[in-house]
């Protein structure tokens, strides 16, 4: 009898697994990721010369393809040995913008500034480019994809923003923009706007998702490589969101929203994302005939000075980022109407106004609001949507409905709950300090937010009264008005 010796299945499987785990040489294109079977001078997939490099294929796979392992361009280092000097911000010369950015622009950082058409984005950035050229010691380059260089020159002349180190160009091609960077070698690049730039090597129309993603990725790579502070102007949709793919906001380092009413001179730059500082700061600007200027103390814009107290007004202190802004709330109670009366707001949250009206109707005896029109607004074009303004809205509505003027030196701070209680809010000491600076002497705050409870002494010349509910706040406001 002849016996045959067969290899056990386990041994064969073990040999195959060892062979799969052993690294083997392979080649991959740096430009497109194609993996040819052997080294070639030109990638057969994308046609790029000199992009095929040798790599090592290991066992793990992604989407059915082996993952490439290669030597990194720079080895990992202990974090304590890495210098933070390259990430130090440089002031732009525009104080309010520096506040939002966290001290200025970081070399190599990419900032996306979005806003509605005509709000003043190009005007602000032209001023920033001029200030950079005058004080940073390096040229600044403004590339406009929407206007000619003559149009930008006229605006710069009106703003007195002419400088020898400020360069202008009108381009719509990414390659031409990169050529200007090679020629000028700027420290600051302003691209207005990213939706108008296209690259022939990418499918899609200018402003489309594919083009915007490709252009932004290329500009981010160039900015990081050359250390150029870059500001990209972005369009917004009718909902106020940044137009284009959502990945656009992830690619950049800072996202800013430029807000403002065309009928008002006030403009706000609001931080949405910031890798170099706080993401909740707000900068205030004022538009005028000669351009735009920073507003270091904008609180006076949101107040109305009356010769005598007027019913239907109350003052609160809103927080915009870390900045306290004293803001006046106005309310007008209209005539009695049949059916559903109107509830109109400007600068306030309509849902919170409806809630405050329901609380006043239920928790007060003398006030009837269910069949009367109510109009509420802020002064100066500022938008206040935080709950801390609820108490001021309630006092303004009650003042207008009862025809009782509130003392002009009183401010009200607090959130109103459905049962009529006044709830705590944040940053009360900072709010009180700002109100005291502007001359207010009496403040109504929620229980537990007074100086004694918070461990902070009351501001000088300021009387702070804690109120538990809306009814107690109305009584305190009535007493202060009678004094």
NULODO-790830 format. One record per residue: x, z, y of N, C-alpha, C in turn; residue in three letters. Coordinates in steps of 0.1 Angstrom, whole numbers, plus 5000, padded with zeros to 4 digits. Layout:
residues N
XZYXZYXZYALA;...
end
This chain:
residues 483
500950004988500050005000500950005012UNK;500549915022501349905034500649985045UNK;501350075051500750145062501250095076UNK;500350085085500650045099500750165108UNK;501650155117501850265127501350215141UNK;500250275145499550235158499950335169UNK;500050285181500350375192499050445196UNK;499150575197497950655200497350615214UNK;496050615215495450575228495850665239UNK;496050795236496450885247497850855252UNK;498750815244500150775248500050655257UNK;499250555253499150425261498550455274UNK;497450535274496850575287497850645296UNK;498650735290499550815298500650725304UNK;501050625297502050525302501450445313UNK;500250405312499650325323499450405335UNK;499050535334498850625346500250645353UNK;501350665344502650685351503050555358UNK;502750445353503050315360502250305373UNK;501050345373500250335385500650435395UNK;501250545391501750645401503050605407UNK;503850525400505150495405505050405417UNK;505750425428505650345439506350205436UNK;505850105442506349965440506449895453UNK;507349815455507549745468506449645471UNK;506049635483504949545487505249505502UNK;504449425507504549375521503249375528UNK;503249405541501949415548502249365562UNK;501249295568501349245582500949365592UNK;501849385601501549495611500449455620UNK;500149325622499149275632497749285626UNK;497549235614496249225608495949305596UNK;497049355589496949435577496949355564UNK;497149215565497149135553498349175545UNK;498149165531499249205522499649085514UNK;500649005518501048885510501848935498UNK;501948855487502648895475504148905477UNK;504648835487506148845489506348835504UNK;507648855508507948855522507848715528UNK;507248695539507248565546507548585561UNK;508048485567508348505582507148505591UNK;506148435586504848425594503748465585UNK;502848555591501748595583500748485580UNK;500348455568499448355565498048375569UNK;497748505573496348535577496148515592UNK;497048585600496848575615497848485622UNK;498848435615499848345621500848415629UNK;500948545629501948615637503348605631UNK;504348575639505748565634506348705634UNK;507148735623507948855623507148985621UNK;505848975617505049095616504949145602UNK;505449075592505349125578506549215575UNK;506249335571507249435569507049485555UNK;508149545549508149595536507549735536UNK;506649765527506049905526505949935511UNK;505450055509505350105495503950135492UNK;503450085481502050105477501950215468UNK;501050315471500950435462499550425456UNK;499250535448498050535440496750535448UNK;496550615459495250615465494850485471UNK;493550455470492950335475491850365485UNK;491650265494490650275504489950135504UNK;488650135501487850015499488449925489UNK;488949985478489549905468490949855470UNK;491549885481492949845484493849965484UNK;495049945479496050055478496450085492UNK;496650215495497050265508498550245509UNK;498950195521500450165523501050295529UNK;502250325524503050435529504350375535UNK;504650405548505750355554506450455563UNK;507650425567508350525576507750525589UNK;507450645595506850655608507850605619UNK;507350565630508150525641508950635647UNK;508350755647509050875652508650995642UNK;509651065638509351175628508551295635UNK;507851365627507151485632508151595636UNK;507851655647508751765652508051895654UNK;508752005654508052135657507452125671UNK;506352185673505552175685506352245697UNK;507152345693507852425704509052335710UNK;509452235703510552155707510052035716UNK;508752015717508251895724507951935739UNK;508451855748508351885762506951835767UNK;506351925776505051895782505151825795UNK;506451795800506651735813505951595814UNK;506051515804505351375806503851385808UNK;503251495804501751505806501451585819UNK;502351605828502051675840501351585850UNK;500251635856499451545865500151535878UNK;499951415884500451385897499251365907UNK;499251435918498151435927497851285932UNK;496651255934496251115939496251115954UNK;496151225960495951235975494551245979UNK;493551235970492151255972491751385966UNK;491551485974491451625969490351645960UNK;489151595963488051615954488151545940UNK;488851425940489051365927490051435919UNK;491151495926492151575919491451695913UNK;490451755919489751875914489151835901UNK;488451725900487751685888488751645877UNK;489851575881490751535871491651645865UNK;491651765872492451875867493851875874UNK;493951825886495151825893495751695897UNK;495251585891495651455894495651365882UNK;496351245883496451155872497651175864UNK;497551175851498651185842499251055839UNK;500551035840501150905836500750865822UNK;500250745820499850705807498350735804UNK;497750815812496350845809495450735814UNK;494350715807493350615810492050675814UNK;491550645826490350715831489250605832UNK;488050635827486850545829485950605839UNK;485750535850484850575861483650485860UNK;482450535857481250465856480250505867UNK;479450415871478350445881477550325884UNK;476450345891475450235894476050135904UNK;475550015904476149915914475849965928UNK;476849955937476749985951476950135954UNK;477250215945477350355948478650395955UNK;479650305953480950325960482150345951UNK;482050295939483250305930484450235935UNK;484250105939485450025944485950085956UNK;485150145965485650205978486450325975UNK;486050405966486750525962488150495956UNK;488150405947489350375940490350295948UNK;489850215958490750155968491450265976UNK;490750365980491350475987492350545979UNK;492050565966492950635957494250545955UNK;494050415954495250325952496150335964UNK;495550335976496350345989497050475990UNK;496350585986497050715987498150725977UNK;497950665965499050665955500250585960UNK;499950465966501050385970501850455982UNK;501150535990501850596001502550725997UNK;502150785987502750915984503450935970UNK;503150845960503650875947505050805945UNK;505450725954506750665952506850545943UNK;505650495938505650385929504450295934UNK;504550165931503450075935502150105928UNK;501050065934499750065928499149925928UNK;498449885917497949755915496449765913UNK;495649695921494249685920493849545915UNK;493349535903492849405898491349395898UNK;490849305905489349285907488949165899UNK;487949195890487349085883486049045888UNK;485549105899484249075905484349025919UNK;485449055926485649015940486948935942UNK;486948855952488248785956489148885963UNK;490448845964491348935971491048945986UNK;490448835991490048846005488948946008UNK;488048955999486949056000487549196000UNK;488449215990489049355989489849386001UNK;490549276006491349296018490549336030UNK;489349276032488449316043488049466042UNK;487749506030487349646028488449736031UNK;489649706026490849786029491149796044UNK;490949686051491149696065490149786072UNK;488949776068487849866074488250016071UNK;488750036059489050176055490450226060UNK;491250136066492550166070493350196058UNK;493250116048493950146035494950036032UNK;495649986042496749886040498049956038UNK;498849906028500149956025500949856018UNK;502249856020503149756014503249765999UNK;503049895994503149915980501849905972UNK;500749855979499449835973499349685971UNK;499149655958499049515954497649475949UNK;497249355952495849315949495949185940UNK;495049175931494949055923493549035918UNK;493148915917491748885912491948805899UNK;491648865888491848805874490648845865UNK;490448755855489448775845489948765831UNK;491248735830491948715817492948835815UNK;492848885803493749005799495148965800UNK;495548845795496948805796497448795810UNK;496648745819497048745833497248885839UNK;496348975835496549115839497849175834UNK;498149155822499449205816500649135823UNK;500449015827501548945835501749015848UNK;500649055855500849125868501549255866UNK;501249325854501949455852503449435850UNK;503749325843505249295842505849265855UNK;505149195864505749155877505849275887UNK;504749355888504649455898505249585893UNK;505149615880505549745874504949865882UNK;503649875882502949975890502950115883UNK;502750215891502550345885501050375883UNK;500250295890498750315889498150175888UNK;497250155879496450035877495050065878UNK;494349995887492850005889492249875885UNK;491449875874490849755869489349755872UNK;488849665880487449665885486849535882UNK;486049525871485749625861486149575847UNK;486149665837486549635824485649535817UNK;484349535822483349435816483549295820UNK;484449275830484649135835485949075829UNK;486749145822487949105816487749055802UNK;488348945798488148895784489548845779UNK;489648835766490848785760490448675751UNK;491148555751490748445743490848465728UNK;491648555724491848575710490748655703UNK;489748695711488648785705487348705707UNK;486448715697485148645698484248725708UNK;483248655712482248715721482448675735UNK;481348705743481348675757481948785765UNK;482448765777482948875786481848975788UNK;482249105786481249205788480549245775UNK;480749165764480149195752480849315745UNK;480249365734480849475727482249445722UNK;482349335715483649305709484749285720UNK;484449215731485449195741485849325748UNK;484849405752485149525759485949625750UNK;485649625737486449715728487949665727UNK;488049525726489449475724490249495737UNK;489649465749490349475761490749615764UNK;489849715762490149855764491249905755UNK;491149865742492149905733493549855737UNK;493649735742494849675746495449745758UNK;494549775768494949845780495449985777UNK;494750055768495150185765496550185758UNK;496750085749498150085743499250055753UNK;498949965763499949935773500150055782UNK;499150125786499250235795500050345788UNK;499850375775500650475768502050435767UNK;502350305764503650255762504550265774UNK;503950225786504650215798504450335808UNK;503650425804503350545813502650505826UNK;501650415825500950375837499650445837UNK;499350515848498050585850497050475853UNK;496050465845495050355845493650405848UNK;492950335857491550375860490750245857UNK;489750255848488950145845487550175851UNK;486950075858485650085863484650035852UNK;483650105850482650065839481250055845UNK;480449965839479149955843478250055836UNK;477050075841476050165834474850085831UNK;474050135822472750085818471750135828UNK;470450095826469450135834469050285832UNK;469550335820469350485817470450565823UNK;471450505829472550585835473750605825UNK;473650545813474750565804475850455806UNK;477050485801478150385802477750265793UNK;477850145800477550025792478649995783UNK;478249925772479249885762479249975750UNK;480149955740480150035728480550185731UNK;479950275723480250415725481750445722UNK;482350365714483750385712484650375724UNK;484050305735484850295747485150435753UNK;484150525752484450665758485350735749UNK;485450705736486450775728487850725729UNK;488050595733489350535735490050595747UNK;489350625758489950665770490150825770UNK;490950865779491251015780490251085789UNK;489751025799488851095809487750995811UNK;486551055812485250985815484651055827UNK;484450975838483851035850482650945853UNK;481551015859480350955863480350965879UNK;480150855885479950855900478550845903UNK;477950945909476550955912476250965927UNK;475050915930474650925944473450845947UNK;472650885957471450805961471950715972UNK;471550585971471950485981471350525995UNK;470350605996469750646009470350776014UNK;471350826007471950946011473450926012UNK;474150996021475650986022476351066011UNK;475751146004476351235994476651155982UNK;477851175977478351115964478951225955UNK;478651225943479251325933480051255922UNK;481251295920481951255908481951365898UNK;481351345886481051445876481951415864UNK;482651515860483451495848482651515835UNK;482751415826482051415813483051445802UNK;484251395802485251415792486551425799UNK;487451515795488751535802489651595792UNK;490651525788491651575778492751655785UNK;492751655798493851725806493351835815UNK;492051865814491451975822490052005819UNK;489352075827487952115825487151995826UNK;486051985817485151875817483851895824UNK;483852005832482552045839482752045854UNK;483851995859484051995874483251885881UNK;483051905893482251815902483051795915UNK;483251675919483851645932482751595942UNK;482751635954481751595964482451495975UNK;481751395978482251295987481151255997UNK;481551206008480551156018480951006022UNK;479950926021480050786024479750766039UNK;480650686046480350656060480850516063UNK;480850476075481150336079482550296076UNK;483450396076484850366074485350386060UNK;484350416051484750436037484150556031UNK;485050636025484550756018485550866020UNK;485150986021485951106024485551226015UNK;486451306012486151426004485451536012UNK;484551606006483851716012484251846005UNK;485151916012485652046006484552156007UNK;483652146017482552246018481252176020UNK;480652126009479352056011478152136012UNK;478152266011476952346011476052326023UNK;476652296035475852276047474952156046UNK;475252056037474451936036473051966029UNK;472952076022471852106014470952216020UNK;471152236033470352336040469752276053UNK;468552336056467952296069467852416078UNK;468352396090468252516100466952506108UNK;466152606106464852616113464952706125UNK;464252676136464152766148463452886144UNK;462352866136461552986131461352966116UNK;461053076108460853056094459652966091UNK;459752886081458652796077458152816063UNK;456852826061456352846047456752736038UNK;456952766025457252656016458652626013UNK;459552716018461052696016461652826010UNK;462652806002463452915996464852855993UNK;465852945994467252905991467752965978UNK;468452885971469052935958470552885959UNK;471252925949472652885947472852825934UNK;473052695934473252615922474752605918UNK;475052595905476352575900476552425896UNK;477452355903477852225899479252235893UNK;479352235880480652265874481052405877UNK;482152425883482652565887482352585902UNK;481652505908481452515923480052565925UNK;479952665934478652715938478152645951UNK;476952595951476452515962475052585966UNK;475052625978473852685984472852575987UNK;471652575981470752465981469352515985UNK;468652435994467352475998466352395989UNK;465252465985464152415977462952415986UNK;462252305987461052295995459852265986UNK;458652315990457452295982456252275992UNK;455452185989454252155997453052155988UNK;452052245991450852255983449752175990UNK;449252075983448351975989446852035988UNK;445951945991444551975991444051985977UNK;442852045975442152055962441651915959UNK;441851875946441451745942440751755928UNK;439851665925439151665913439951595902UNK;439851645890440651585879441951645878UNK;442951555876444351605874445151585887UNK;445551695893446351685905447751635903UNK;448351575913449651525911450751635912UNK;451751615904452951705904454151615907UNK;454651615919455751525922456951605926UNK;458151555920459351625923460451525927UNK;461451575935462551495939463751585939UNK;464751565930465951645928465751765919UNK;464551785913464251895904463751835891UNK;463651925881463151895868461651905868UNK;460951795865459551805866458951895855UNK;459551905843459051985832459152135836UNK;460252175843460452315847459452345858UNK;459252255867458252275878456852305872UNK;456452225862455152245856455052385849UNK;456152425843456152555837456052665847UNK;456852655858456752755869455352765875UNK;454752655877453352655882452352725872UNK;452552705859451652765850451852915850UNK;453152965851453453105852452853165865UNK;453053105876452453155889450953165888UNK;450253065882448853065881448353175872UNK;449153215862448653315853449053455857UNK;450253465864450753605867450453655881UNK;449853575889449553615903448053605905UNK;447553695913446053695915445553605926UNK;446353595937445853525949446153385949UNK;446953335940447453195941446653105931UNK;446053005936445352905927446052765928UNK;446552725917447252595917446752495908UNK;445852525899445452435888444752305893UNK;444152315905443452195911444052145924UNK;445252185926445852145939447152065937UNK;447451965945448551885944449851965948UNK;450951945941452152015944453351915945UNK;454051925956455251845958456451935960UNK;457451915953458651995953459951905954UNK;460951945962462151865964463251955969UNK;464451905967465651965972466051895985UNK;466951955993467451896005468851836004UNK;469051716010470351656010470651565999UNK;469751535990469951445979470551505966UNK;470851635966471451695954470351715943UNK;470751705931469851725919470151855913UNK;469151945912469252075906468352085894UNK;468952095882468152095870468352225862UNK;469252305866469552425859468452535860UNK;468252615850467152715850467352815861UNK;468552835866468752935876468052915889UNK;467452795891466752765903465252795902UNK;464852835890463352865887462752965897UNK;463453075900462953175909462753125923UNK;463753045928463552985941462452885942UNK;462252805931461052715931459752795931UNK;459752905923458552985923458253045937UNK;459253095943459053155957458653055967UNK;459252935966458852825975457452785973UNK;456952765961455552735958454652845963UNK;454952965960454053075964454053085979UNK;455253065985455253066000454352966006UNK;454452836001453552736006452152756003UNK;451852805991450452825987449752945995UNK;450553045998449953166005450253156020UNK;450953046025451253036039452053156044UNK;453053196036453853306040455253266040UNK;455953266052457253226053458253326047UNK;459253286040460253376034461353396044UNK;461953506044463053546053464153446052UNK;464653386063465653286063467053336057UNK;467253466056468453526051468453556037UNK;467453516029467153556015467553436006UNK;468253465995468453375984467853425971UNK;467353335963466753385950467553305939UNK;467953385928468653335917468053395904UNK;467653305895467153355882466353255875UNK;466253265862465453185853464153255851UNK;463053175851461653235849461253205835UNK;460753305828460253285814458753265814UNK;458153235803456753205802455953335804UNK;456453445802455653575805455853625819UNK;456653545827456853585841458053665843UNK;458853695832460053775834461153685841UNK;462053755848463253685854464453705845UNK;464953605839466053615830467453605836UNK;468453645829469853645834470353505835UNK;471253475844471953355845473453385847UNK;474253275845475653295846476253285860UNK;477453325862478253315874477553375886UNK;476853485885476153545896477153595907UNK;478253665904479153705914479653585923UNK;479953475916480453355924479353295933UNK;478053305928476953255936476753345948UNK;476853475946476653565957477753555967UNK;478953535963480053525972479853395981UNK;479353285975479153165983477953195993UNK;476953255989475853285998476253376009UNK;477053476006477553566017478353496027UNK;479253396022480053326031479253246041UNK;478053196037477253116046476253206054UNK;476353336053475553426062474353476056UNK;474053466044472853526037473053666035UNK;472053756037472253896037471453966026UNK;470553896019469653956009469553855997UNK;469753905985469653825973468853895962UNK;467953815956467153855945467753795932UNK;468053885923468753845911468053915899UNK;468253865887467653925875468154065872UNK;467354135865467854275861469054265852UNK;470054335855471254335847472354245853UNK;472054175864472954085870473454135884UNK;473054255887473454315900474954355899UNK;475454395911476854435911477154555902UNK;476254655902476554765894476554735879UNK;475654655874475554625860476654535856UNK;477154445864478154345860479554405862UNK;479654525869480954585871481654525883UNK;480954445891481554385903480854445915UNK;481654485925481054535937480254435945UNK;479254475952478454385960479254325971UNK;478954195974479754135986479354215999UNK;480354216008480154286020479054216028UNK;478154296034477054256043475954186034UNK;475954216021474954156012474254256005UNK;472854256006472054355998471554275986UNK;471754335974471354265962470254355955UNK;469154285953467954355947467754285933UNK;467654375923467254325909465754325908UNK;465254215903463754195900463554165886UNK;462554225880462254215866461354095863UNK;460454065872459553955869459153885883UNK;458353785882457953705893457153785903UNK;456353865898455453945907456354045916UNK;457354105910458254195917459054115927UNK;459453985924460153905933459353865945UNK;458053835943457153805954456953925963UNK;456854045958456654165966457954185974UNK;459154175969460354185976460454085987UNK;460153965984460153855994459253886006UNK;458053936002457053966013457554076022UNK;458154186016458654296024459754246033UNK;460654156028461754116036461254026047UNK;460153956045459653866056458953956067UNK;458454066063457754156072458654236081UNK;459954256076460854336084461454266096UNK;
end
